[in-house]
Amino acid sequence: MSNDEIFAAAYREHYWAVSRYVARRLDGRMSEVEEVVAEVFTVAWRRRDDLPATPLPWLYGVARNCLANAVRGYGRRRRLVDRLGNDETAHGRHIVDSPDSEAPGAWVHEALNRLSPADQEVLRLTAWEELGVEEIAVALGCGSRAAAMRLHRARRRLRAEIDRMCPPTAPKERSHG
């Protein structure tokens, strides 16, 4: 049998076992399970010359490594969304939920994506990279007063975009009767 045929046989025989292995470790988060399993078999395809005669334990080892990478990536994404959603909290201000009660990160991302690339960059340098105005000035190649003004304007435009997306609700009139 060729290496391609050996890989195909291993895939057919062990796909569901690897899927169950990954699913148990990711508490059944199916979209992530599918991604990790796809990565496992991508690695197996690339290394099909190294597939042992009994491939399942080897596939479990590959899955373990792929899971570790996925969990690290998931943690980074979660922390980033938390930071975006809680950035103002970190600076001593309070964030309120949007009127439709979506997670704060979702509507912040949407509002941010509606801004110009320059506004997005200055806000990301502040929120993601945690740079101060002086450091932003160096990153953008401008003076600190210009950087402070760009940041101020970008924040104002972001606030306006959020307000456009989530307009304040009008007070309800009371019925007298």
N, C-alpha and C positions, 0 to 999 in steps of 0.2 A: 504494500500500500504506500502511496505517496504521502508526503507530509500534509498536503492539502486534504487528502482523504482521511488521514488520521485526525486532523483538526475537525473536519466535518462530523466524523463519528463522535468525537468528544463533545462537540457542541450539541448534537442530537441527544446523546446519552445523559449529559450532565447539566444541561441548561436549567431545568427545573430545580435540581438540587442546589445549584449555585444561587438561583433566584430565592429559594427558601432561606438559604444561609444568610443572604444579604437582607432579606425582608425581616427576619427575626432581629437583626441588629439595628435596623432602622425603624423599628416599630411599625412596619407596614406602610411607610410613606411611599406610596407606589411610584410617584414621578421620580423620586430619588433612587428607589430600588432599580428601576429600569435603566437609569443613567449609569449606576455603578455596575450592574450586570453587563451592560454594553461595553463599559470600559474593561471589565475582566476579560471578555472575549476578544476585545481589540488587542489587548496585551497578549492573549493566547495566540491570536492570529499572527502577530508580529514575531512571536517566539515559538512558532509551530515546530521549528526544528528541534526545540528543547522539550517538547511534550513527552513526559514519561509514559511508560506502558500503562500505568494506572494513573490517569490524569486528575481524578477528582481531588485528592489531597493537595496536589500542586495548584489546582484551580482555586481551592479554598485559601491557600497562601496568597495567591494573586488577589483574591477577593478581599482578604484582610488588609492588604496594602492599599487597594483601591478605596475601601471603606475609610481607612485612616485619612486618606487624601480628601475624600468627600466630606467627612465630619469636620476636618479643619476648614475646608472651604465654606461649609454651611455655617460654622461658627463665625468666620470672618464676615460673611454676608449678614448674619443676624446682628453682629456687633455694629456693622456699618449702618444698617437700617435703624437700630436702636439709637446710634449717635445722631443720625439725621433727624429722627423723630424727637429726640430729647436734647438736641443741641442747646436750645434756649434754657432748658432746665439746668444744664451744666453751667450756664452763665448766670444763674440765680433768678431767671425769669420763669414764668409759668406758661406751659403750653396747654391749650384746651383742645378737646377733641372736635373734629369737624361736626357739623350738624347731622350728617348721616352716620356718625359714629364709626367711620373707617379708622383703621390703625393710622396714627399720625404719619408714619413713614410713607404710606401710599400716596397721600395727597401732597406731601412735601415733595416727593419725587416728581409727581406730575407737574406741580407748579414750577419746580426747578427746570424741568425739561422744556417748559414754555419760554424760558428766558434765552437771551442771546448767549452764544458760547463764551463771550468775554465775561458776562455776569455769572454764568455757571462756574467758570474757572475761579474767579475771585472768591465766590462763596465756598467752593470746594476746598480751596487753599486754607480757608478759615476753619471750616467744619471738619473736613476729613484729615487734612494734614496738620491741623491745629497751629497754623502759623499766625503770628502777630502782624500788625501793620508793617513794621520794619522789614520782616522776613518776606511778606507778600510783595513789598516794593522790590526787593532783590529778585524774587522769582519772576515778577512781571517786567523787570528792567525799567522801573520808573522811580520817581521820588516818593518818599513816605507820605507827603501831603496828597499826591495824586492817588496813591494806593488807598489811603483813607477815604478819599472822595469816591473812588470806584466802588469800594466796599459799601459805603453808605448808600450810594445810588442803587447798587445791586440788591441790597437788603430791602430798600424801599420798593423796588420793582417786584421783588419776591413777595413782599407783604401785599402789594396791590394784586398780584396774580392769585395769591391765596384768597384774598377777599373776593375776587371775581369768581373763583371756583366755589367758595363757601360764603355767599352773602349772608350778613346777619339777618336773622329772622325777625320780622316785624312783630311788635307786641300784639297779642290778640285782644280784640275789643270784648269787654264784658257785656253780657246781655243783662238788662235791668228788667227782670220780670219774672 
